[in-house]
Every structure is written in structure tokens, then in C-alpha cells.
Amino acid sequence: VRTPRPVRTAYETALDVACSNCRAEPGQWCTRDDGMPKRIPCVARLAAAGATDQGHPHNFDEPRTTEGTP
């Protein structure tokens, strides 16, 4: 089931920096053009936070599970 709320784990490090794309301040969610919060941060913000290319792909699909746990 898809939820319109931001995916908190996707924002873990991104909330520490401002977004150069949508202009969200540190601690605020990224926003779409209509002002609604984005589910995941802008790519530019992830890059600025150092959350990209850590040797493994990012998977923002839902539901998030750990192996062996539904």
C-alpha cells in the first residue's frame, strides 16, 4: 500500500543538509512543485549529504523488509 507520507529512512542523512533542488532547509522534507512533501529526497540533496554510491544500490520500494522477516 502506497502512502503519501515521506519515507523517513530515505531521509536519514539528507535532513542534515539543505536541498539545492527544491530549496528545503535542513530538517525539512523535500517538496514537489505543488508544495506537497516528496516521499524521498531530491537526488541533489542525497548527493550533498553523501548518501549516494555507497557500494550498494538504494532501494526505496515498499514495504521495506529485512531478509527472513515479512
mmCIF file of the N, C-alpha and C atoms, coordinates in Angstrom:
data_MODEL
# 
_entry.id   MODEL 
# 
loop_
_atom_site.group_PDB 
_atom_site.id 
_atom_site.type_symbol 
_atom_site.label_atom_id 
_atom_site.label_alt_id 
_atom_site.label_comp_id 
_atom_site.label_asym_id 
_atom_site.label_entity_id 
_atom_site.label_seq_id 
_atom_site.pdbx_PDB_ins_code 
_atom_site.Cartn_x 
_atom_site.Cartn_y 
_atom_site.Cartn_z 
_atom_site.occupancy 
_atom_site.B_iso_or_equiv 
_atom_site.pdbx_formal_charge 
_atom_site.auth_seq_id 
_atom_site.auth_comp_id 
_atom_site.auth_asym_id 
_atom_site.auth_atom_id 
_atom_site.pdbx_PDB_model_num 
ATOM 1   N N  . VAL A 1 1  ? 0.854  -1.172  0.000  1.00 0.00 ? 1  VAL A N  1 
ATOM 2   C CA . VAL A 1 1  ? 0.000  0.000   0.000  1.00 0.00 ? 1  VAL A CA 1 
ATOM 3   C C  . VAL A 1 1  ? 0.896  1.230   0.000  1.00 0.00 ? 1  VAL A C  1 
ATOM 4   N N  . ARG A 1 2  ? 0.623  2.126   -0.885 1.00 0.00 ? 2  ARG A N  1 
ATOM 5   C CA . ARG A 1 2  ? 1.422  3.333   -1.012 1.00 0.00 ? 2  ARG A CA 1 
ATOM 6   C C  . ARG A 1 2  ? 0.875  4.425   -0.093 1.00 0.00 ? 2  ARG A C  1 
ATOM 7   N N  . THR A 1 3  ? 1.750  5.099   0.570  1.00 0.00 ? 3  THR A N  1 
ATOM 8   C CA . THR A 1 3  ? 1.363  6.173   1.473  1.00 0.00 ? 3  THR A CA 1 
ATOM 9   C C  . THR A 1 3  ? 1.921  7.495   0.962  1.00 0.00 ? 3  THR A C  1 
ATOM 10  N N  . PRO A 1 4  ? 1.189  8.593   1.095  1.00 0.00 ? 4  PRO A N  1 
ATOM 11  C CA . PRO A 1 4  ? 1.687  9.876   0.608  1.00 0.00 ? 4  PRO A CA 1 
ATOM 12  C C  . PRO A 1 4  ? 2.734  10.502  1.523  1.00 0.00 ? 4  PRO A C  1 
ATOM 13  N N  . ARG A 1 5  ? 2.957  9.927   2.680  1.00 0.00 ? 5  ARG A N  1 
ATOM 14  C CA . ARG A 1 5  ? 3.921  10.496  3.623  1.00 0.00 ? 5  ARG A CA 1 
ATOM 15  C C  . ARG A 1 5  ? 5.349  10.209  3.187  1.00 0.00 ? 5  ARG A C  1 
ATOM 16  N N  . PRO A 1 6  ? 6.288  11.069  3.580  1.00 0.00 ? 6  PRO A N  1 
ATOM 17  C CA . PRO A 1 6  ? 7.695  10.818  3.274  1.00 0.00 ? 6  PRO A CA 1 
ATOM 18  C C  . PRO A 1 6  ? 8.181  9.520   3.913  1.00 0.00 ? 6  PRO A C  1 
ATOM 19  N N  . VAL A 1 7  ? 9.103  8.860   3.244  1.00 0.00 ? 7  VAL A N  1 
ATOM 20  C CA . VAL A 1 7  ? 9.720  7.640   3.759  1.00 0.00 ? 7  VAL A CA 1 
ATOM 21  C C  . VAL A 1 7  ? 10.885 8.084   4.640  1.00 0.00 ? 7  VAL A C  1 
ATOM 22  N N  . ARG A 1 8  ? 10.690 7.989   5.952  1.00 0.00 ? 8  ARG A N  1 
ATOM 23  C CA . ARG A 1 8  ? 11.667 8.534   6.903  1.00 0.00 ? 8  ARG A CA 1 
ATOM 24  C C  . ARG A 1 8  ? 13.074 7.965   6.707  1.00 0.00 ? 8  ARG A C  1 
ATOM 25  N N  . THR A 1 9  ? 13.198 6.668   6.445  1.00 0.00 ? 9  THR A N  1 
ATOM 26  C CA . THR A 1 9  ? 14.531 6.079   6.290  1.00 0.00 ? 9  THR A CA 1 
ATOM 27  C C  . THR A 1 9  ? 15.255 6.624   5.067  1.00 0.00 ? 9  THR A C  1 
ATOM 28  N N  . ALA A 1 10 ? 14.519 7.058   4.061  1.00 0.00 ? 10 ALA A N  1 
ATOM 29  C CA . ALA A 1 10 ? 15.151 7.633   2.872  1.00 0.00 ? 10 ALA A CA 1 
ATOM 30  C C  . ALA A 1 10 ? 15.784 8.983   3.183  1.00 0.00 ? 10 ALA A C  1 
ATOM 31  N N  . TYR A 1 11 ? 15.310 9.635   4.224  1.00 0.00 ? 11 TYR A N  1 
ATOM 32  C CA . TYR A 1 11 ? 15.780 10.968  4.596  1.00 0.00 ? 11 TYR A CA 1 
ATOM 33  C C  . TYR A 1 11 ? 16.840 10.955  5.695  1.00 0.00 ? 11 TYR A C  1 
ATOM 34  N N  . GLU A 1 12 ? 17.276 9.786   6.153  1.00 0.00 ? 12 GLU A N  1 
ATOM 35  C CA . GLU A 1 12 ? 18.149 9.703   7.329  1.00 0.00 ? 12 GLU A CA 1 
ATOM 36  C C  . GLU A 1 12 ? 19.293 10.709  7.318  1.00 0.00 ? 12 GLU A C  1 
ATOM 37  N N  . THR A 1 13 ? 20.111 10.729  6.304  1.00 0.00 ? 13 THR A N  1 
ATOM 38  C CA . THR A 1 13 ? 21.230 11.673  6.259  1.00 0.00 ? 13 THR A CA 1 
ATOM 39  C C  . THR A 1 13 ? 20.878 12.947  5.515  1.00 0.00 ? 13 THR A C  1 
ATOM 40  N N  . ALA A 1 14 ? 19.880 12.884  4.650  1.00 0.00 ? 14 ALA A N  1 
ATOM 41  C CA . ALA A 1 14 ? 19.531 14.039  3.826  1.00 0.00 ? 14 ALA A CA 1 
ATOM 42  C C  . ALA A 1 14 ? 18.987 15.200  4.645  1.00 0.00 ? 14 ALA A C  1 
ATOM 43  N N  . LEU A 1 15 ? 18.348 14.933  5.763  1.00 0.00 ? 15 LEU A N  1 
ATOM 44  C CA . LEU A 1 15 ? 17.777 16.014  6.572  1.00 0.00 ? 15 LEU A CA 1 
ATOM 45  C C  . LEU A 1 15 ? 18.843 16.905  7.201  1.00 0.00 ? 15 LEU A C  1 
ATOM 46  N N  . ASP A 1 16 ? 20.089 16.463  7.180  1.00 0.00 ? 16 ASP A N  1 
ATOM 47  C CA . ASP A 1 16 ? 21.168 17.259  7.768  1.00 0.00 ? 16 ASP A CA 1 
ATOM 48  C C  . ASP A 1 16 ? 21.599 18.426  6.887  1.00 0.00 ? 16 ASP A C  1 
ATOM 49  N N  . VAL A 1 17 ? 21.247 18.389  5.603  1.00 0.00 ? 17 VAL A N  1 
ATOM 50  C CA . VAL A 1 17 ? 21.685 19.432  4.666  1.00 0.00 ? 17 VAL A CA 1 
ATOM 51  C C  . VAL A 1 17 ? 20.484 20.056  3.961  1.00 0.00 ? 17 VAL A C  1 
ATOM 52  N N  . ALA A 1 18 ? 20.666 21.278  3.469  1.00 0.00 ? 18 ALA A N  1 
ATOM 53  C CA . ALA A 1 18 ? 19.626 21.940  2.678  1.00 0.00 ? 18 ALA A CA 1 
ATOM 54  C C  . ALA A 1 18 ? 19.580 21.306  1.289  1.00 0.00 ? 18 ALA A C  1 
ATOM 55  N N  . CYS A 1 19 ? 18.455 21.437  0.602  1.00 0.00 ? 19 CYS A N  1 
ATOM 56  C CA . CYS A 1 19 ? 18.302 20.896  -0.745 1.00 0.00 ? 19 CYS A CA 1 
ATOM 57  C C  . CYS A 1 19 ? 18.493 22.005  -1.773 1.00 0.00 ? 19 CYS A C  1 
ATOM 58  N N  . SER A 1 20 ? 19.446 21.824  -2.664 1.00 0.00 ? 20 SER A N  1 
ATOM 59  C CA . SER A 1 20 ? 19.701 22.824  -3.703 1.00 0.00 ? 20 SER A CA 1 
ATOM 60  C C  . SER A 1 20 ? 18.675 22.739  -4.827 1.00 0.00 ? 20 SER A C  1 
ATOM 61  N N  . ASN A 1 21 ? 17.900 21.668  -4.866 1.00 0.00 ? 21 ASN A N  1 
ATOM 62  C CA . ASN A 1 21 ? 16.904 21.497  -5.919 1.00 0.00 ? 21 ASN A CA 1 
ATOM 63  C C  . ASN A 1 21 ? 15.569 22.155  -5.556 1.00 0.00 ? 21 ASN A C  1 
ATOM 64  N N  . CYS A 1 22 ? 14.970 21.749  -4.439 1.00 0.00 ? 22 CYS A N  1 
ATOM 65  C CA . CYS A 1 22 ? 13.650 22.284  -4.064 1.00 0.00 ? 22 CYS A CA 1 
ATOM 66  C C  . CYS A 1 22 ? 13.741 23.364  -2.988 1.00 0.00 ? 22 CYS A C  1 
ATOM 67  N N  . ARG A 1 23 ? 14.949 23.634  -2.506 1.00 0.00 ? 23 ARG A N  1 
ATOM 68  C CA . ARG A 1 23 ? 15.224 24.684  -1.515 1.00 0.00 ? 23 ARG A CA 1 
ATOM 69  C C  . ARG A 1 23 ? 14.717 24.367  -0.108 1.00 0.00 ? 23 ARG A C  1 
ATOM 70  N N  . ALA A 1 24 ? 14.516 23.090  0.193  1.00 0.00 ? 24 ALA A N  1 
ATOM 71  C CA . ALA A 1 24 ? 14.131 22.712  1.557  1.00 0.00 ? 24 ALA A CA 1 
ATOM 72  C C  . ALA A 1 24 ? 15.304 22.993  2.490  1.00 0.00 ? 24 ALA A C  1 
ATOM 73  N N  . GLU A 1 25 ? 15.000 23.521  3.650  1.00 0.00 ? 25 GLU A N  1 
ATOM 74  C CA . GLU A 1 25 ? 16.016 23.812  4.663  1.00 0.00 ? 25 GLU A CA 1 
ATOM 75  C C  . GLU A 1 25 ? 16.386 22.523  5.401  1.00 0.00 ? 25 GLU A C  1 
ATOM 76  N N  . PRO A 1 26 ? 17.550 22.487  6.076  1.00 0.00 ? 26 PRO A N  1 
ATOM 77  C CA . PRO A 1 26 ? 17.883 21.319  6.890  1.00 0.00 ? 26 PRO A CA 1 
ATOM 78  C C  . PRO A 1 26 ? 16.755 21.026  7.881  1.00 0.00 ? 26 PRO A C  1 
ATOM 79  N N  . GLY A 1 27 ? 16.419 19.761  8.013  1.00 0.00 ? 27 GLY A N  1 
ATOM 80  C CA . GLY A 1 27 ? 15.352 19.346  8.910  1.00 0.00 ? 27 GLY A CA 1 
ATOM 81  C C  . GLY A 1 27 ? 13.970 19.344  8.284  1.00 0.00 ? 27 GLY A C  1 
ATOM 82  N N  . GLN A 1 28 ? 13.833 19.863  7.062  1.00 0.00 ? 28 GLN A N  1 
ATOM 83  C CA . GLN A 1 28 ? 12.540 19.891  6.381  1.00 0.00 ? 28 GLN A CA 1 
ATOM 84  C C  . GLN A 1 28 ? 12.520 18.856  5.264  1.00 0.00 ? 28 GLN A C  1 
ATOM 85  N N  . TRP A 1 29 ? 11.304 18.328  4.955  1.00 0.00 ? 29 TRP A N  1 
ATOM 86  C CA . TRP A 1 29 ? 11.142 17.395  3.844  1.00 0.00 ? 29 TRP A CA 1 
ATOM 87  C C  . TRP A 1 29 ? 11.351 18.135  2.527  1.00 0.00 ? 29 TRP A C  1 
ATOM 88  N N  . CYS A 1 30 ? 11.815 17.435  1.506  1.00 0.00 ? 30 CYS A N  1 
ATOM 89  C CA . CYS A 1 30 ? 11.837 17.990  0.152  1.00 0.00 ? 30 CYS A CA 1 
ATOM 90  C C  . CYS A 1 30 ? 10.386 18.136  -0.308 1.00 0.00 ? 30 CYS A C  1 
ATOM 91  N N  . THR A 1 31 ? 10.145 19.075  -1.215 1.00 0.00 ? 31 THR A N  1 
ATOM 92  C CA . THR A 1 31 ? 8.781  19.311  -1.675 1.00 0.00 ? 31 THR A CA 1 
ATOM 93  C C  . THR A 1 31 ? 8.681  19.228  -3.189 1.00 0.00 ? 31 THR A C  1 
ATOM 94  N N  . ARG A 1 32 ? 7.480  18.863  -3.640 1.00 0.00 ? 32 ARG A N  1 
ATOM 95  C CA . ARG A 1 32 ? 7.183  18.839  -5.070 1.00 0.00 ? 32 ARG A CA 1 
ATOM 96  C C  . ARG A 1 32 ? 6.868  20.262  -5.511 1.00 0.00 ? 32 ARG A C  1 
ATOM 97  N N  . ASP A 1 33 ? 6.679  20.452  -6.812 1.00 0.00 ? 33 ASP A N  1 
ATOM 98  C CA . ASP A 1 33 ? 6.348  21.772  -7.348 1.00 0.00 ? 33 ASP A CA 1 
ATOM 99  C C  . ASP A 1 33 ? 5.055  22.330  -6.764 1.00 0.00 ? 33 ASP A C  1 
ATOM 100 N N  . ASP A 1 34 ? 4.124  21.437  -6.364 1.00 0.00 ? 34 ASP A N  1 
ATOM 101 C CA . ASP A 1 34 ? 2.856  21.905  -5.802 1.00 0.00 ? 34 ASP A CA 1 
ATOM 102 C C  . ASP A 1 34 ? 2.933  22.158  -4.294 1.00 0.00 ? 34 ASP A C  1 
ATOM 103 N N  . GLY A 1 35 ? 4.141  22.024  -3.718 1.00 0.00 ? 35 GLY A N  1 
ATOM 104 C CA . GLY A 1 35 ? 4.335  22.292  -2.298 1.00 0.00 ? 35 GLY A CA 1 
ATOM 105 C C  . GLY A 1 35 ? 4.133  21.107  -1.380 1.00 0.00 ? 35 GLY A C  1 
ATOM 106 N N  . MET A 1 36 ? 3.658  19.985  -1.913 1.00 0.00 ? 36 MET A N  1 
ATOM 107 C CA . MET A 1 36 ? 3.453  18.787  -1.099 1.00 0.00 ? 36 MET A CA 1 
ATOM 108 C C  . MET A 1 36 ? 4.799  18.109  -0.834 1.00 0.00 ? 36 MET A C  1 
ATOM 109 N N  . PRO A 1 37 ? 4.945  17.450  0.337  1.00 0.00 ? 37 PRO A N  1 
ATOM 110 C CA . PRO A 1 37 ? 6.202  16.767  0.646  1.00 0.00 ? 37 PRO A CA 1 
ATOM 111 C C  . PRO A 1 37 ? 6.471  15.621  -0.330 1.00 0.00 ? 37 PRO A C  1 
ATOM 112 N N  . LYS A 1 38 ? 7.742  15.451  -0.686 1.00 0.00 ? 38 LYS A N  1 
ATOM 113 C CA . LYS A 1 38 ? 8.141  14.325  -1.537 1.00 0.00 ? 38 LYS A CA 1 
ATOM 114 C C  . LYS A 1 38 ? 8.364  13.105  -0.655 1.00 0.00 ? 38 LYS A C  1 
ATOM 115 N N  . ARG A 1 39 ? 8.070  11.929  -1.190 1.00 0.00 ? 39 ARG A N  1 
ATOM 116 C CA . ARG A 1 39 ? 8.266  10.680  -0.448 1.00 0.00 ? 39 ARG A CA 1 
ATOM 117 C C  . ARG A 1 39 ? 9.742  10.411  -0.186 1.00 0.00 ? 39 ARG A C  1 
ATOM 118 N N  . ILE A 1 40 ? 10.585 10.747  -1.134 1.00 0.00 ? 40 ILE A N  1 
ATOM 119 C CA . ILE A 1 40 ? 12.027 10.568  -0.974 1.00 0.00 ? 40 ILE A CA 1 
ATOM 120 C C  . ILE A 1 40 ? 12.718 11.884  -1.312 1.00 0.00 ? 40 ILE A C  1 
ATOM 121 N N  . PRO A 1 41 ? 13.915 12.114  -0.799 1.00 0.00 ? 41 PRO A N  1 
ATOM 122 C CA . PRO A 1 41 ? 14.607 13.376  -1.057 1.00 0.00 ? 41 PRO A CA 1 
ATOM 123 C C  . PRO A 1 41 ? 15.026 13.525  -2.515 1.00 0.00 ? 41 PRO A C  1 
ATOM 124 N N  . CYS A 1 42 ? 15.244 14.755  -2.925 1.00 0.00 ? 42 CYS A N  1 
ATOM 125 C CA . CYS A 1 42 ? 15.767 15.034  -4.265 1.00 0.00 ? 42 CYS A CA 1 
ATOM 126 C C  . CYS A 1 42 ? 17.159 14.409  -4.393 1.00 0.00 ? 42 CYS A C  1 
ATOM 127 N N  . VAL A 1 43 ? 17.516 13.992  -5.585 1.00 0.00 ? 43 VAL A N  1 
ATOM 128 C CA . VAL A 1 43 ? 18.820 13.370  -5.830 1.00 0.00 ? 43 VAL A CA 1 
ATOM 129 C C  . VAL A 1 43 ? 19.948 14.317  -5.432 1.00 0.00 ? 43 VAL A C  1 
ATOM 130 N N  . ALA A 1 44 ? 19.810 15.604  -5.732 1.00 0.00 ? 44 ALA A N  1 
ATOM 131 C CA . ALA A 1 44 ? 20.847 16.580  -5.378 1.00 0.00 ? 44 ALA A CA 1 
ATOM 132 C C  . ALA A 1 44 ? 21.076 16.623  -3.868 1.00 0.00 ? 44 ALA A C  1 
ATOM 133 N N  . ARG A 1 45 ? 20.029 16.492  -3.103 1.00 0.00 ? 45 ARG A N  1 
ATOM 134 C CA . ARG A 1 45 ? 20.157 16.516  -1.644 1.00 0.00 ? 45 ARG A CA 1 
ATOM 135 C C  . ARG A 1 45 ? 20.829 15.253  -1.135 1.00 0.00 ? 45 ARG A C  1 
ATOM 136 N N  . LEU A 1 46 ? 20.478 14.113  -1.712 1.00 0.00 ? 46 LEU A N  1 
ATOM 137 C CA . LEU A 1 46 ? 21.141 12.862  -1.331 1.00 0.00 ? 46 LEU A CA 1 
ATOM 138 C C  . LEU A 1 46 ? 22.635 12.945  -1.609 1.00 0.00 ? 46 LEU A C  1 
ATOM 139 N N  . ALA A 1 47 ? 22.992 13.504  -2.763 1.00 0.00 ? 47 ALA A N  1 
ATOM 140 C CA . ALA A 1 47 ? 24.404 13.638  -3.125 1.00 0.00 ? 47 ALA A CA 1 
ATOM 141 C C  . ALA A 1 47 ? 25.122 14.576  -2.158 1.00 0.00 ? 47 ALA A C  1 
ATOM 142 N N  . ALA A 1 48 ? 24.499 15.694  -1.824 1.00 0.00 ? 48 ALA A N  1 
ATOM 143 C CA . ALA A 1 48 ? 25.109 16.657  -0.903 1.00 0.00 ? 48 ALA A CA 1 
ATOM 144 C C  . ALA A 1 48 ? 25.299 16.057  0.486  1.00 0.00 ? 48 ALA A C  1 
ATOM 145 N N  . ALA A 1 49 ? 24.423 15.146  0.860  1.00 0.00 ? 49 ALA A N  1 
ATOM 146 C CA . ALA A 1 49 ? 24.506 14.506  2.177  1.00 0.00 ? 49 ALA A CA 1 
ATOM 147 C C  . ALA A 1 49 ? 25.463 13.320  2.179  1.00 0.00 ? 49 ALA A C  1 
ATOM 148 N N  . GLY A 1 50 ? 26.000 12.976  1.009  1.00 0.00 ? 50 GLY A N  1 
ATOM 149 C CA . GLY A 1 50 ? 26.908 11.838  0.922  1.00 0.00 ? 50 GLY A CA 1 
ATOM 150 C C  . GLY A 1 50 ? 26.194 10.508  0.979  1.00 0.00 ? 50 GLY A C  1 
ATOM 151 N N  . ALA A 1 51 ? 24.916 10.498  0.641  1.00 0.00 ? 51 ALA A N  1 
ATOM 152 C CA . ALA A 1 51 ? 24.115 9.273   0.737  1.00 0.00 ? 51 ALA A CA 1 
ATOM 153 C C  . ALA A 1 51 ? 24.055 8.506   -0.571 1.00 0.00 ? 51 ALA A C  1 
ATOM 154 N N  . THR A 1 52 ? 24.862 8.866   -1.550 1.00 0.00 ? 52 THR A N  1 
ATOM 155 C CA . THR A 1 52 ? 24.827 8.174   -2.835 1.00 0.00 ? 52 THR A CA 1 
ATOM 156 C C  . THR A 1 52 ? 26.083 7.345   -3.034 1.00 0.00 ? 52 THR A C  1 
ATOM 157 N N  . ASP A 1 53 ? 25.963 6.330   -3.878 1.00 0.00 ? 53 ASP A N  1 
ATOM 158 C CA . ASP A 1 53 ? 27.080 5.474   -4.279 1.00 0.00 ? 53 ASP A CA 1 
ATOM 159 C C  . ASP A 1 53 ? 27.913 4.979   -3.103 1.00 0.00 ? 53 ASP A C  1 
ATOM 160 N N  . GLN A 1 54 ? 27.289 4.229   -2.242 1.00 0.00 ? 54 GLN A N  1 
ATOM 161 C CA . GLN A 1 54 ? 27.989 3.649   -1.103 1.00 0.00 ? 54 GLN A CA 1 
ATOM 162 C C  . GLN A 1 54 ? 28.332 2.185   -1.350 1.00 0.00 ? 54 GLN A C  1 
ATOM 163 N N  . GLY A 1 55 ? 28.431 1.803   -2.601 1.00 0.00 ? 55 GLY A N  1 
ATOM 164 C CA . GLY A 1 55 ? 28.791 0.442   -2.932 1.00 0.00 ? 55 GLY A CA 1 
ATOM 165 C C  . GLY A 1 55 ? 27.621 -0.516  -2.997 1.00 0.00 ? 55 GLY A C  1 
ATOM 166 N N  . HIS A 1 56 ? 26.424 -0.037  -2.745 1.00 0.00 ? 56 HIS A N  1 
ATOM 167 C CA . HIS A 1 56 ? 25.236 -0.871  -2.865 1.00 0.00 ? 56 HIS A CA 1 
ATOM 168 C C  . HIS A 1 56 ? 24.097 -0.006  -3.377 1.00 0.00 ? 56 HIS A C  1 
ATOM 169 N N  . PRO A 1 57 ? 23.170 -0.601  -4.123 1.00 0.00 ? 57 PRO A N  1 
ATOM 170 C CA . PRO A 1 57 ? 22.058 0.188   -4.661 1.00 0.00 ? 57 PRO A CA 1 
ATOM 171 C C  . PRO A 1 57 ? 21.080 0.594   -3.561 1.00 0.00 ? 57 PRO A C  1 
ATOM 172 N N  . HIS A 1 58 ? 20.453 1.737   -3.737 1.00 0.00 ? 58 HIS A N  1 
ATOM 173 C CA . HIS A 1 58 ? 19.404 2.184   -2.823 1.00 0.00 ? 58 HIS A CA 1 
ATOM 174 C C  . HIS A 1 58 ? 18.077 1.643   -3.320 1.00 0.00 ? 58 HIS A C  1 
ATOM 175 N N  . ASN A 1 59 ? 17.307 1.063   -2.438 1.00 0.00 ? 59 ASN A N  1 
ATOM 176 C CA . ASN A 1 59 ? 16.004 0.522   -2.785 1.00 0.00 ? 59 ASN A CA 1 
ATOM 177 C C  . ASN A 1 59 ? 14.963 1.215   -1.914 1.00 0.00 ? 59 ASN A C  1 
ATOM 178 N N  . PHE A 1 60 ? 14.155 2.072   -2.536 1.00 0.00 ? 60 PHE A N  1 
ATOM 179 C CA . PHE A 1 60 ? 13.130 2.790   -1.800 1.00 0.00 ? 60 PHE A CA 1 
ATOM 180 C C  . PHE A 1 60 ? 11.751 2.172   -2.004 1.00 0.00 ? 60 PHE A C  1 
ATOM 181 N N  . ASP A 1 61 ? 11.709 0.915   -2.496 1.00 0.00 ? 61 ASP A N  1 
ATOM 182 C CA . ASP A 1 61 ? 10.436 0.222   -2.644 1.00 0.00 ? 61 ASP A CA 1 
ATOM 183 C C  . ASP A 1 61 ? 9.830  -0.038  -1.269 1.00 0.00 ? 61 ASP A C  1 
ATOM 184 N N  . GLU A 1 62 ? 8.529  -0.208  -1.246 1.00 0.00 ? 62 GLU A N  1 
ATOM 185 C CA . GLU A 1 62 ? 7.846  -0.561  -0.012 1.00 0.00 ? 62 GLU A CA 1 
ATOM 186 C C  . GLU A 1 62 ? 7.094  -1.856  -0.228 1.00 0.00 ? 62 GLU A C  1 
ATOM 187 N N  . PRO A 1 63 ? 6.838  -2.679  0.739  1.00 0.00 ? 63 PRO A N  1 
ATOM 188 C CA . PRO A 1 63 ? 7.298  -2.475  2.098  1.00 0.00 ? 63 PRO A CA 1 
ATOM 189 C C  . PRO A 1 63 ? 8.764  -2.839  2.240  1.00 0.00 ? 63 PRO A C  1 
ATOM 190 N N  . ARG A 1 64 ? 9.433  -2.169  3.139  1.00 0.00 ? 64 ARG A N  1 
ATOM 191 C CA . ARG A 1 64 ? 10.838 -2.447  3.419  1.00 0.00 ? 64 ARG A CA 1 
ATOM 192 C C  . ARG A 1 64 ? 10.891 -3.625  4.384  1.00 0.00 ? 64 ARG A C  1 
ATOM 193 N N  . THR A 1 65 ? 11.635 -4.642  4.035  1.00 0.00 ? 65 THR A N  1 
ATOM 194 C CA . THR A 1 65 ? 11.765 -5.798  4.914  1.00 0.00 ? 65 THR A CA 1 
ATOM 195 C C  . THR A 1 65 ? 13.227 -6.171  5.025  1.00 0.00 ? 65 THR A C  1 
ATOM 196 N N  . THR A 1 66 ? 13.553 -6.892  6.071  1.00 0.00 ? 66 THR A N  1 
ATOM 197 C CA . THR A 1 66 ? 14.875 -7.474  6.175  1.00 0.00 ? 66 THR A CA 1 
ATOM 198 C C  . THR A 1 66 ? 14.739 -8.931  5.800  1.00 0.00 ? 66 THR A C  1 
ATOM 199 N N  . GLU A 1 67 ? 15.806 -9.510  5.336  1.00 0.00 ? 67 GLU A N  1 
ATOM 200 C CA . GLU A 1 67 ? 15.746 -10.890 4.868  1.00 0.00 ? 67 GLU A CA 1 
ATOM 201 C C  . GLU A 1 67 ? 15.237 -11.801 5.976  1.00 0.00 ? 67 GLU A C  1 
ATOM 202 N N  . GLY A 1 68 ? 14.263 -12.617 5.637  1.00 0.00 ? 68 GLY A N  1 
ATOM 203 C CA . GLY A 1 68 ? 13.689 -13.553 6.589  1.00 0.00 ? 68 GLY A CA 1 
ATOM 204 C C  . GLY A 1 68 ? 12.571 -12.967 7.434  1.00 0.00 ? 68 GLY A C  1 
ATOM 205 N N  . THR A 1 69 ? 12.317 -11.674 7.281  1.00 0.00 ? 69 THR A N  1 
ATOM 206 C CA . THR A 1 69 ? 11.253 -11.015 8.041  1.00 0.00 ? 69 THR A CA 1 
ATOM 207 C C  . THR A 1 69 ? 10.233 -10.448 7.075  1.00 0.00 ? 69 THR A C  1 
ATOM 208 N N  . PRO A 1 70 ? 8.963  -10.784 7.233  1.00 0.00 ? 70 PRO A N  1 
ATOM 209 C CA . PRO A 1 70 ? 7.946  -10.250 6.307  1.00 0.00 ? 70 PRO A CA 1 
ATOM 210 C C  . PRO A 1 70 ? 7.731  -8.763  6.490  1.00 0.00 ? 70 PRO A C  1 
# 
